[in-house]
Amino acid sequence: MTATITSLYERRVELVRTTLKEHSKMSDKAALELAEHVLYAMDHIAETVR
């Protein structure tokens, strides 16, 4: 058995993707692409603004 390492980024993308899919009729691919854009935007918001 091989252990798979999942990065923190991958876990965050999966969380956002799952949330998008649960609250819309988005395809899996579209939800994944949007999740990556959402996280990119969130990561570039200044800490003082968050």
C-alpha positions in Angstrom: 0.0 0.0 0.0 1.3 3.4 -1.0 0.6 6.5 1.2 -0.7 9.5 -0.7 0.4 12.9 0.6 -2.2 15.6 0.1 -1.0 19.2 0.4 -2.8 21.8 2.4 -3.5 23.6 -0.9 -5.1 20.5 -2.4 -7.3 20.1 0.7 -8.4 23.7 0.5 -9.2 23.3 -3.3 -11.2 20.2 -2.5 -13.2 21.9 0.2 -14.1 24.8 -2.0 -14.9 22.5 -5.0 -17.2 20.4 -2.8 -19.0 23.5 -1.5 -19.5 24.9 -5.0 -20.9 21.5 -6.2 -23.3 21.2 -3.2 -24.7 24.7 -3.8 -25.0 24.7 -7.6 -25.5 22.6 -10.7 -21.9 23.1 -11.7 -19.9 20.3 -13.3 -17.0 18.8 -11.4 -14.5 20.4 -13.8 -16.1 23.8 -13.6 -16.2 23.7 -9.8 -12.5 22.7 -9.7 -11.5 25.5 -12.0 -13.6 28.1 -10.0 -12.2 26.7 -6.7 -8.7 27.4 -7.9 -9.6 31.0 -8.9 -11.4 31.6 -5.6 -8.4 30.4 -3.5 -6.0 32.4 -5.7 -8.1 35.5 -5.0 -8.4 34.8 -1.3 -4.7 34.2 -0.9 -3.9 37.6 -2.5 -6.2 39.6 -0.2 -4.1 41.6 2.3 -4.2 40.1 5.8 -5.5 43.4 7.3 -8.5 43.3 5.0 -9.4 39.7 5.8 
